[in-house]
Structures are given as C-alpha cells and as structure tokens.
Amino acid sequence: MSAVQFQRQLGLSRYETAFGILHKLRAGMVRPEHDKIGGKPQEHVEVDETWVGGRTRGEGRGVHHKVLVSCAVEVRHRKPGTNLDNRKDGRYAGRVRLAVVPDRSANALCGFVENAVAPGSLIVTDDWSGYAGLGKRGFDHHAIAECGDPEVAEEFLPIIHLVFANLKTWINGIHHGVSAKHLQAYLNEFTFRFNRCFYPFHTGGAYSGEGGQAFHLKADSDSGRRRTAIR
C-alpha cells in the first residue's frame, strides 16, 4: 500500500504522517533475530543479486544511481499429482530474505548469506567470484556458469529471478519507485508479504482492516487538529 492510499484511508491531512506510520510498520515487520532460511533436507537455497532503481541519463556512460540488492530464497518441491507439477519442474518459492548490500565483493555477498541462510545448506548461485568463498564458510555451494544464457538461468535459478521480477513490479506498480535511503524498509515489507503469501489474512491485516485498529485518531482539544497515536 502506498503512503497516499494509506493517508486517504486514515483520513490524515499530511502525507508525511502517513509515510512515517508506514515506516514504523515496516520496521516492525522483520524481527532483529529472525530465523535463518534453508537447512532442510531435499531443499536448497538460490542466491543472487540485482540492481534496483532507475537509469540516470546525462552523467556519463556507466553512471547510475541503482542500488544493489542481494536475495536468498528457499526452493521447495510440490508433492506429485498436482496441476502444477510441470510448472518450474514442481519447484516453488519458500521463505525469502532481501538486503541492500554495498557492492559485489565476497565480504558483502558472503556476509549476507551467512546472516540469512542456515549453515550447511545447499546453495545454488551463478559463478560470480564473490560467492567462491561460501564453501569455506560452511555451505554446500554449487556455482552455475550461466554465460548469459537465459535457458541456463531458467533451469538452475528460476525461483530467485521470479522473486526479483515480483519485487520490481511491486515497487514500480505500487510505489512508482523508492529512494535508496528507504529501500531497505520496502524490502522488509516485501519480505513480510512474500513469506506470508499463502496466508492472506496475516498479510493484508498489517495495513487495513484489523491492522487499522493499531492506530486511533483523536482530536487535539486545543487546536482541533487530528493527531495520530500508536496503541
């Protein structure tokens, strides 16, 4: 939900108030000591990174203001006999972790994996050198040489590219772009929603319906203006 829509639903007079409330909600969507994903037998974790943001023109070749986002997603397998057996060879996404990283160095990428994925998990990545040290850090690492071939990516890393597509569509469609300063907060919201996509009651209630009960508006007796308080 965008801040404009949230402002309209709560009847707030200032956009900044709605924006601040949403950011407080997003901060509460991720526990500081959240569980690490992966670590289950017969399942693996796909890890990759992508650039998020718009293209900047007129500042020279290769200059941009994109932000690097790293992602890890569990890959699960459907039980045989369903109508979706042939989709992604029966694979589907489990829990996801997303974080802004400073660069594509080994310290940044492997550090993200260590914080997000359980030790000993089977991890599939591309053959970027930044992931080469995962084996020494206690992971069962399998590097796939994509060589720019989309068919190789679709065969070995299909789920994480689906996550990236959903993330960018969500940012552009709902928020029409976000700033680098606040991107991690939006990643937290997307993670919260994605991990609960099979439980819609728990997903949407954060902002509307039951979630709206988290806030109440009371009139300021002195000025007559509305102010927002958190219960």
TAZIBEL-V242332 format. One record per residue. N is the residue number from 1. PHI is phi in whole degrees, 0 to 359 (* if undefined). OMEGA is omega in whole degrees, 0 to 359 (* if undefined). Layout:
N,PHI,OMEGA + N,PHI,OMEGA
This chain:
1,*,179 + 2,281,179 + 3,294,178 + 4,295,179 + 5,294,179 + 6,296,177 + 7,299,180 + 8,293,182 + 9,292,180 + 10,273,181 + 11,72,181 + 12,278,181 + 13,274,184 + 14,244,177 + 15,297,183 + 16,299,179 + 17,294,179 + 18,297,179 + 19,298,179 + 20,294,179 + 21,296,180 + 22,299,180 + 23,291,175 + 24,293,176 + 25,296,181 + 26,296,179 + 27,295,180 + 28,274,182 + 29,279,183 + 30,236,177 + 31,286,180 + 32,303,180 + 33,252,182 + 34,291,181 + 35,295,174 + 36,278,182 + 37,274,179 + 38,80,178 + 39,83,181 + 40,258,179 + 41,293,178 + 42,64,174 + 43,227,177 + 44,223,182 + 45,237,174 + 46,266,181 + 47,230,177 + 48,199,178 + 49,227,180 + 50,212,176 + 51,265,179 + 52,238,179 + 53,136,183 + 54,268,179 + 55,278,178 + 56,258,182 + 57,252,174 + 58,83,180 + 59,243,178 + 60,105,182 + 61,293,178 + 62,82,179 + 63,272,179 + 64,206,179 + 65,242,178 + 66,286,180 + 67,244,181 + 68,275,181 + 69,238,177 + 70,257,185 + 71,220,172 + 72,226,182 + 73,221,175 + 74,289,176 + 75,247,181 + 76,250,183 + 77,236,179 + 78,287,174 + 79,291,181 + 80,300,176 + 81,101,179 + 82,259,180 + 83,288,183 + 84,254,182 + 85,300,185 + 86,273,180 + 87,277,182 + 88,54,182 + 89,56,179 + 90,81,180 + 91,272,175 + 92,210,186 + 93,277,170 + 94,262,180 + 95,283,182 + 96,232,173 + 97,228,182 + 98,226,179 + 99,205,172 + 100,286,178 + 101,239,185 + 102,288,183 + 103,198,182 + 104,260,180 + 105,286,179 + 106,295,180 + 107,298,182 + 108,288,185 + 109,287,180 + 110,291,176 + 111,296,176 + 112,298,181 + 113,297,180 + 114,298,180 + 115,281,189 + 116,253,190 + 117,242,180 + 118,293,179 + 119,301,179 + 120,87,181 + 121,291,173 + 122,281,184 + 123,241,177 + 124,248,178 + 125,226,168 + 126,280,186 + 127,266,176 + 128,297,186 + 129,296,180 + 130,296,179 + 131,262,187 + 132,298,184 + 133,272,182 + 134,296,179 + 135,299,180 + 136,286,180 + 137,264,173 + 138,96,179 + 139,248,173 + 140,272,191 + 141,263,175 + 142,238,180 + 143,262,182 + 144,249,177 + 145,277,182 + 146,283,179 + 147,55,179 + 148,71,182 + 149,269,181 + 150,295,179 + 151,290,177 + 152,293,178 + 153,298,181 + 154,291,181 + 155,279,188 + 156,254,181 + 157,227,185 + 158,283,188 + 159,286,183 + 160,290,176 + 161,290,174 + 162,294,177 + 163,297,179 + 164,299,179 + 165,297,179 + 166,295,180 + 167,299,183 + 168,292,177 + 169,295,179 + 170,295,180 + 171,295,183 + 172,286,184 + 173,279,183 + 174,268,187 + 175,256,179 + 176,57,179 + 177,101,179 + 178,225,179 + 179,277,179 + 180,297,182 + 181,298,186 + 182,253,186 + 183,301,182 + 184,300,178 + 185,296,178 + 186,290,175 + 187,296,177 + 188,298,179 + 189,295,180 + 190,298,178 + 191,299,179 + 192,302,182 + 193,291,183 + 194,296,182 + 195,290,179 + 196,241,183 + 197,294,178 + 198,271,180 + 199,231,187 + 200,300,180 + 201,298,182 + 202,277,182 + 203,278,186 + 204,279,185 + 205,292,182 + 206,291,186 + 207,248,185 + 208,227,180 + 209,64,181 + 210,298,181 + 211,295,179 + 212,295,179 + 213,286,179 + 214,289,182 + 215,236,173 + 216,223,181 + 217,256,178 + 218,229,183 + 219,285,174 + 220,281,186 + 221,295,183 + 222,277,186 + 223,259,182 + 224,80,179 + 225,274,180 + 226,272,174 + 227,222,186 + 228,253,177 + 229,231,179 + 230,255,179 + 231,287,*
